[in-house]
Amino acid sequence: MTFAQRIQHLEEEGAYAVLARAQALEAQEREIIHLEIGQPDFPTWPNVSLAGIRAIASGQTRYNPPAGLPRLREAIAETSARQHGVAIRPSQVIVAPGAKPGLFFPTLALVEPGDEVIYPDPGFPTYAAMIGVAGGVPVPVPLREENQFSFDLDLFDQRLSDRTKLIILNSPANPTGGVIPQADLEHIAAAAQKHNAWVLSDEIYARLAYDGLHVPSIASLPGMLDRTVICDGFSKTYAMTGWRLGWMIAPEALAKRLELLMTHSIGCTATFTQLAGIEALLGDQSPVEAIVAGYQRRRDRIVAGLNAIPGVTCQSPQGAFYVFPNVKSFGLTSREIQNRLLDKAGVAVLAGTDFGAGGEGYLRLCYATSIETIDRALEKMAEALR
């Protein structure tokens, strides 16, 4: 069978591939500790779930506007404006089933075949996938461990050109947990304005930051709101991964084109999930503070444990719920170490190369799990890597 060239580059996402292998081992009655999938380990909050249940029971299961329910768009605009310190109108907000449309659709709307797109390496695998589908030229820029996993700005400047149409940012980042500092954002903003490039800012982990850190957004910088698309959603902050609910914030002219992409691809996002989203945004926010504090305790535990394993070094991430330990000293590839840990220790982790060539020599572990599970995983990893 022959398929279109635009999808020839697509590959399965590493997390799902490792999950499938891990589940196959579990089917053989092996105990597997799962640190590969990036999702909260607790259920959606009861008040949010009840809002969705009531919506279904009351018949809120029909079509709604492709851009989203007006009440939810207003809630997103209000909360995002407070978070970023800029004026955001509901007409700039497009609701989607998950955050991934907020990555794919702006790329499709902005990138012509042959346009160059800068993106982080290592970075979320969907970035390279969507650039290729749009016909763009992927231009990876390394994230440096010595820079707290922010961009290598010298290479960023070298790889930026007048052919650059889009710059993709992710802060806090998957897989590193790094946060782009304000000074680096100012550098990138100046470069984007000089080369008339758009910025796609993936901020799905923005509220999961530690040690009292407020994660800055490039959209808050002077002149950047008019050339930035913010992608965000409910999955990570509100433990709503399976609800599939996210949003895009874009200049109004672009937002109208994104609405048309929604119209002709998905139609609309389920009404009852949007009503649950309204409850999540406008209801009690104290659970967010509690889970961030809990994640910080888990982060501290796993970082200390990894650094206690001879040959492993691990920075303390500033956000998200991932660690990205350096395992270069073992003289094996990241994939070989990933396989060893799964096959010999029963610990499922991801090779850094699942996130790009820049991830060689690293592993990604998700610590959205219990302290007890983290301790057991660290013990098994230490034994396997001895």
N, C-alpha and C positions, 0 to 999 in steps of 0.2 A: 504494500500500500504506500502511496505517496502522499505526504502531508505538506502543508504550506511551510515555506522557509521560516516564517515568523515564529514558529513554535519548535523548530528543530533543536534549539539550545536548551529547552526546558528540561529540568531534572527534578527528581523527587526531593523534598526537603529532608535534610539529614535527621532532624528530630523524629519524624514519622518513620523513617527507615530503621533507626535504632530501636524505636518503640516496638516495631513489628518483630525485630530479632529478639528483643527482650521478652515479648509476649510468647514467642515460640519456645523460648527456654522455660518460661513459667508453665507452659502446657506440658513440659517434661518434668514438672514438679520441682523445678529449681527456684530457690528464693532469689528474687531480683529486687534491688533497691533502685528506684527510679529517680534519677537526677537529670534526665534528658529533656523532659517536656516542660516548657515554660508557661505554667499556669498556676494560679493560687490553689492551695490545698484545702481551702475551706469553702463551704457552699455560699451561694448568693444570699445576701442578708434577707431575713424574713420579711421585712416591710417591702422590699423591692419585689421579691417573689410573689407576695400577696397582691401587690398592685397588678402584676401580670396575670395572675389567676383570676382576679376580679374582672379584669378587662376581657378575658376570654369568656367568662361566665355571663357577662353583660352583652355579649355579641360584638365586641370590638375586634372583628376578624375579617373585615372587608378592606377593599382598596382605600388608599389615602394618597395625598399629594406626593409625587415623586421626590420632591425636595425634603419631605418630612412633615410631621405635624407642626403647625405653627407654634403651639405651646412648647414643644421640645426645642425648636429652633430658637425661640426666645430665651429659654432656660440656658441653652448652650452659649448663646451670645452674651448673656449676663454673667455667667460664671467664668467664661473665658476672658471677658473684658476685665474682670477683677483680677484674674490670675496674671494677665499679661500687662495690665496697666495701660491699655489702649482702647479706643472706642471700636466696638464690633457690633454691626447691625444684624438682625435676624436674616436679612436677605443675603448675607454673606455665608450663611451656614447651610450646608447640604448634609442631610442625614443619610446613612448607608447601612447595609447589613454587614457590620464589622468594619474594622479600620482598613483592611486591604483595598477596598474600592477607593479609599482616600489616598492610597499610594498609586494604584493603577490608573485611575481616571484622570488625575491631573497630568500624569506622564503622557497618556494618550492625547490629551487636549493640547499639550504644549510642544511635544517633541516631534519634529519631522525626521524622516529617514536621513541619516547622515549627521544629525545634530549630536554634539557630544554632551554626555551627562556625567558629572563628577559624583562619586558616591564613596562611602567609607569602606575600607578593607582592613580588617574583617568587618562584615556588616550583615544585616538581615538578608537572607538569600533572595527574597522577593525583589529587592532593588535591581539586581542584575537581570532577573527574569523579566521585569516589566520594561526595562530599558530595551532589551532585545525584542520584545513583542512590538514595541512602538517603532522599531527600526532605528533606534538611536545607537550611538557609539559609546560603549561603557568605558569610563575613565576612572579606574579605582585609585584612591589616594590612601596611603597607609595611615593607620592609627598607631601611634608609638607608645609603647609601655612607659618609656621615660617621660612622656608628656601626659601621664594619667590617662592614656588611651584617647587623647585628642588628636586631631590631624597633624601630620608633618606639614607645617605651613610652608616650608621651603618647597617641598614637592607639590603642594597645592598650587602655589604661585606658578611653578614651572608647567603644570599640566592644565592650568586655566588658559583659555584663549578666546578669541572672538567667535569661535565655533561652539563655545560652551553655551548651551541653552538652559540647563538646569543643574542645580547643586542640591544634592540630597544630604540632609543632616539628620542625626538621630541622637537625642540627648534627653535623659540618660540612655545609654546605648545597649542594644542587644548585639553582640554577646558579652561586652566587656564591663558593663555597669558604669562606664566613664561618663562624666558630664563635661560638655564643652564650656570652658571658662569664658567669662564676659569679654576679655581681651581678644580671644580667638574669634568670638562671634563678631566683634567689631571689625577685625581684619577681613573675615569672610564677607561681611556686609559691604565693606568698601570695595572689595573685589567684584562682588556681584553687580554693584551699581556701575562700576567702571566698564564692565563688559556686557552690561545690559542683560544679565542672566536672571532667571527665576530661581527661587529657593523653595524646596519641598522639605518642611520641617516635621519629622516624625516624632511626636511628643507623647506617645502612648504611655510612657513610664514617668511622665513629668511630676506626678504627685507622689511617686515612690522614691523619695530622696531622704538622705540620712544626715545625722548630726546637725539638724536644724537648717540644712542647705535649701535655699530657694533656687530652683533651676531656671536660669535665664532663657528667654526665647529670642531668637533673632528678629521675630516679628515686632518686638517691642522697641527696636532701634529706629532712629529717625529715617524715614523714607522707605522702610522695609516692609511695612504692612501691605503696600501696593504691589509688591513683587514676591510675596511669600504665600504659600499654601500651608496651613497647619493641618496635620492629620492627627486625630486623637480618637479615643473611644472608651468604652466602659469595661472592656474585658479584664484588664489588669487591676485597676483601682478598685472596682466594685465586684470582682470575682464573677464576671458575667461572660466568660469565654464562649459558652454555648448559646448565649442569647443572640449573638451576632448583631452588635449594635455599635456603630461608630459615626464619626462625622468629619467633614472637611470645612475649613474656613478659608475663603478666597476672596479676592476683589470681586465686586458684583458682576462685572462683565464675564469673568471667568466662571463664577459660580453659576451663571445662567447656562453656560455650555456644559458644565458638570451635571446640572440638572437634566439636560437633554440626554447625556450619556446614561444617567440613571433611568430615564424614561424608556429608552430603547434597549436597555440590557436587563435590568432587574425589575423595572416597573415601579416598585415602592418597597419600603422596609415594613415589616409586619407591624400593624398598629399596636398590638398588645405589648410587644417588646419596647416600643417607643414610650408607652404609658409607664412601663416599669422604669425606663430611663429617666423620665421626669421625676419619679419618686426618688431615684438614686441621687440625682443632682440637687433636688430641693429639699430632700428629707434630712434626717439626722446625719451629720458628717463625722461624729465621734468614732464610728468604726474605722474610718480611714486612718485617723490618728493612731488607733490601737494596732491596726495591722502594720503600719509603718514602724512603730516601736517594736513589734514582734519580729518583723523582717530584719531590723537592725541587730537584734540579739542573735538571730540566726546567722546573719552575715559575720558578726564578730566571732562566733563559734567556728564557722567553717573556714574563715581566713586563718585563725590561729591554728586550727587543726592541720590545714594544708601546709602551712609554713613549718610545722613540726615534722613533716615527712621529709627525710633526707632526699635532696635532689629537686624538691619542689619549692618554688617561690610564688607568692600570690599577693598582689596589691589588694587593698581594701577598697571595694567599689563604692562610688558615691551615690548610686541610685540603681533602680530596677531590682531584680532578684537573682542575679547571676554573678558568679566569680569566673575569672579567666586566668587560671594558674599557668605559670611558665614551667614546662616539663622538658625543656631542651637538653638538660644535662644527661638524660638517659640515653641519648644517641639513637632513639627510635623515632619514627614519624608519629604525628598525632594520631593517625588512624590505627597504627600498630598498638599504641598505648590504649586507645579507646577499646579495641578488640580484646586486649589482654585483660582490662578491667572488667569487661562484661563476661568473657568466657571463664576467667580464672577466679574472679572475686564476686561476680554477680552484681556489679555496680554499673548501671547504665549512665554513661556520660556522652558528650559529643566531642568529636575531634574539632579543633579550631579551624581546620580547613573546610568544614561544612559551611563556613561563613566567608570563604575566600582564601586566596593563596597567602594573604597576610596573617592568617591564623595558624600557619604551620609552627609547631613547637608549643602550642597551647591547647588546653581543654576548656570546654564550657560546662559548668555545673550549675544547676538551678537549685537554690536553697529555699524554695517555697515548699518546705516540708518540715516535719517536726525536728526538734533538737535531738530526740532519741534516734531518729532515722539518720540525721547528719552524723552523729557520733558513730553509729554502726557502719555507715559508709566509709568514714575516715579510717576506722580500724581495718576494714577489709582492703581499702586502697593501700594503706601503709604496708600490709602484708604482701600484697601483689607486686608492689613496686620495690620491695626490699632488695 
